Amino acid sequence: MRWWIAALALLLVARTATAQSIAIEVYIGDPAAGSARRLAPILNVLAERGLAVGADGVGLLIEDKLSLPGRTGPVDVRQLVKALDEGAELWRKGEFATAAKTLEPPVQTLRANPALIVRNISLRESLFQGLLHWTRSLSRVGNPHRAREVMADLIRRYPDRPITEHDYGPAAEMVYVDAIEGLGLGRLAIRVDDPEVDIYVDGRLYGTGGSTKSLLAGPHQVYVQKGTRIGRLHDVQVYANEIALLEVDWMLDACLYTSASGGVGLRYASRAERDEWMVKHILRLGELLSAPTVIAFQPGEIGGLPALLGTTYDVVAGKARRNGGVVVATDPAVDDLEGFAAYLVGDAPIPALHLLEPIPPEYRSGSVEQTRSRHAWVKWTTGGAAVALGGASVYLFSIDGKGTCGAAGGGLCRQYHEVTAGKWSTAAGALALAAVTVWLFVDDPWERAPTPEIGVAVIDSTTMVTIGGRF
């Protein structure tokens, strides 16, 4: 009975150990120039604290667990087609090794950019020719394993175009037969939460909103797009005699972006779209990546000045925990940016930071004054002790040592005055306490705590905080 409890405990420990918080960026449209430079010190601190940041961190997590961009960036289609034609010509000339090296880059570029093929359907034929000549070149240079892999990809993408001896020669047909014999048949069920989204499998339109198709076993690429709005590319493995399921959150696909330049996060088409979807997407992204915390940065304004805003979201609780911003009208000091990052992961705020709701209770307006008032008794008690000791010292110096203590005092005062150094000790103690009292009132150590300006996050308020814009 105990073994399954131990196994469950180990599973929970392993899950907790592998869970990694992430940091992302949020924009309306494209980020402004300089955004990456300002974020760099912040992301460095978060990376040191164990968060996944940037293209090499959270970007790889997204691409490994969720999806890839439907377009990797600007592509010169003419140069792409030219390279494919050059590779085919090299194959015809018998320069097979050079042809294989020439064909691989443009073929991989087309595979990674399904949005290009959707926009220009003629590129689908270019990809077919590229895969075919690449396969034939690989088989001629003595790389049959790689040739079979490329041919299998061609077969899955173009199942209705057999490679026959009559059309392509005996060598090509041999590779084709060898590759297709190892492929079984499975099914892929695709579910999209928007019925108007187009679904493309390996570059071919398969339907809208949802579809279940029989496909050759192996890796397939599913790309979604709505109208002209580019979505994401999903790698799916289909197994023979099994049904694979892919569920696509269209709006998350449309807004999620990863780039080689380092920017990773959410990009919205309008302010209204951002206001409707941002928090939902941040929490959903955290769930999909098993991230307990997501820190999101976005441009905005504080008091009419451009600012960088950051919010810490607790994915399990489903709400924000900390929120703040720094003004970036001029480049802020690196220390301020690093302090901003540290606050978002749990440190105390720095003076340059504007705290926004939700604010931890210990940093709310008045909390600093309350902290000071709790320690005020130390100053006043020390001052009172200094006054009392000073009075005793004055009295001891004022007596003449001839019994002015009175009858009750007997000879005690004379002995104290003439024989001991008590009056000097009392005076020194009074002076020391007086000095400490002055220091406590002039340079109060409890006033050294940061006293950040406390703001209230009112979305779209031009008087205090505006979320959105450029920084």
PELIN-V963783 format. One record per residue. N is the residue number from 0. OMEGA is omega in whole degrees, -180 to 180 (none if undefined). Layout:
n={N/N}
omega={OMEGA/OMEGA}
//
This chain:
n={0/1/2/3/4/5/6/7/8/9/10/11/12/13/14/15/16/17/18/19/20/21/22/23/24/25/26/27/28/29/30/31/32/33/34/35/36/37/38/39/40/41/42/43/44/45/46/47/48/49/50/51/52/53/54/55/56/57/58/59/60/61/62/63/64/65/66/67/68/69/70/71/72/73/74/75/76/77/78/79/80/81/82/83/84/85/86/87/88/89/90/91/92/93/94/95/96/97/98/99/100/101/102/103/104/105/106/107/108/109/110/111/112/113/114/115/116/117/118/119/120/121/122/123/124/125/126/127/128/129/130/131/132/133/134/135/136/137/138/139/140/141/142/143/144/145/146/147/148/149/150/151/152/153/154/155/156/157/158/159/160/161/162/163/164/165/166/167/168/169/170/171/172/173/174/175/176/177/178/179/180/181/182/183/184/185/186/187/188/189/190/191/192/193/194/195/196/197/198/199/200/201/202/203/204/205/206/207/208/209/210/211/212/213/214/215/216/217/218/219/220/221/222/223/224/225/226/227/228/229/230/231/232/233/234/235/236/237/238/239/240/241/242/243/244/245/246/247/248/249/250/251/252/253/254/255/256/257/258/259/260/261/262/263/264/265/266/267/268/269/270/271/272/273/274/275/276/277/278/279/280/281/282/283/284/285/286/287/288/289/290/291/292/293/294/295/296/297/298/299/300/301/302/303/304/305/306/307/308/309/310/311/312/313/314/315/316/317/318/319/320/321/322/323/324/325/326/327/328/329/330/331/332/333/334/335/336/337/338/339/340/341/342/343/344/345/346/347/348/349/350/351/352/353/354/355/356/357/358/359/360/361/362/363/364/365/366/367/368/369/370/371/372/373/374/375/376/377/378/379/380/381/382/383/384/385/386/387/388/389/390/391/392/393/394/395/396/397/398/399/400/401/402/403/404/405/406/407/408/409/410/411/412/413/414/415/416/417/418/419/420/421/422/423/424/425/426/427/428/429/430/431/432/433/434/435/436/437/438/439/440/441/442/443/444/445/446/447/448/449/450/451/452/453/454/455/456/457/458/459/460/461/462/463/464/465/466/467/468/469/470}
omega={-175/-173/-178/176/178/180/178/178/179/179/179/178/-180/179/180/-177/-176/180/-178/177/-175/174/-179/178/-180/-179/165/-174/-177/177/179/176/180/-179/-178/-179/-180/-178/-174/180/180/-179/177/179/-179/177/178/178/174/179/173/-177/172/-177/-178/-179/-179/178/179/177/-179/-177/179/-174/-173/-172/178/178/177/176/-174/-178/179/179/176/-175/-180/178/178/180/178/179/177/178/179/178/178/179/177/177/180/179/180/178/-169/-179/179/179/-180/179/-179/-174/-174/-177/-180/177/180/177/179/179/-177/-177/-180/179/178/-178/178/-179/-178/-172/180/179/177/175/177/179/177/180/179/178/-178/-178/176/178/-178/178/-179/-180/-179/179/175/177/-174/-179/179/179/179/178/-179/178/178/177/178/-178/180/-179/-176/-176/-178/-180/-180/178/-176/178/-178/-176/-170/177/-176/-178/180/179/180/178/-180/-179/180/-177/-174/179/-180/-177/173/-179/177/180/179/176/-178/179/178/-175/176/-176/-179/-179/177/-179/178/176/-179/175/-180/178/-177/-180/179/174/-179/-177/172/-174/171/-177/173/-179/180/-180/177/178/178/-179/180/-179/178/-175/178/-178/-175/177/-176/-179/-178/174/-177/177/178/-179/-180/176/177/177/175/-178/174/176/-175/171/-170/-176/176/177/-176/-174/-179/177/172/-178/180/-179/176/-179/179/178/-176/-180/-175/-178/-177/177/-179/179/178/-179/-178/-167/-167/-177/178/-178/180/-180/179/178/177/178/-177/-179/-178/180/-180/-179/173/175/-176/178/177/178/178/178/173/-178/179/-180/178/-175/172/-177/178/-179/176/-179/173/-174/-179/179/179/-180/179/178/-180/-177/180/-180/175/178/-178/176/167/-178/179/178/179/179/179/179/178/177/176/179/-179/179/-177/177/171/-179/176/-179/177/-177/-177/-173/172/179/-180/179/1/-180/176/-176/-177/-179/179/-180/-179/-177/179/178/178/178/179/-176/179/-179/-178/-178/-180/-179/-176/177/178/179/179/178/179/179/-179/-180/177/178/178/180/179/-179/-178/179/-176/-178/-175/-180/-178/174/179/174/-180/-176/-178/-177/-179/180/-175/-178/180/-179/-179/-177/-171/-170/-174/176/-176/-178/179/177/179/179/180/178/179/179/180/179/177/179/179/180/179/-179/-179/-180/-177/-176/-175/-180/179/176/179/177/-180/177/-176/176/-178/178/177/-177/176/-175/178/176/-180/-179/-179/-173/173/178/-178/-178/-176/177/none}
//
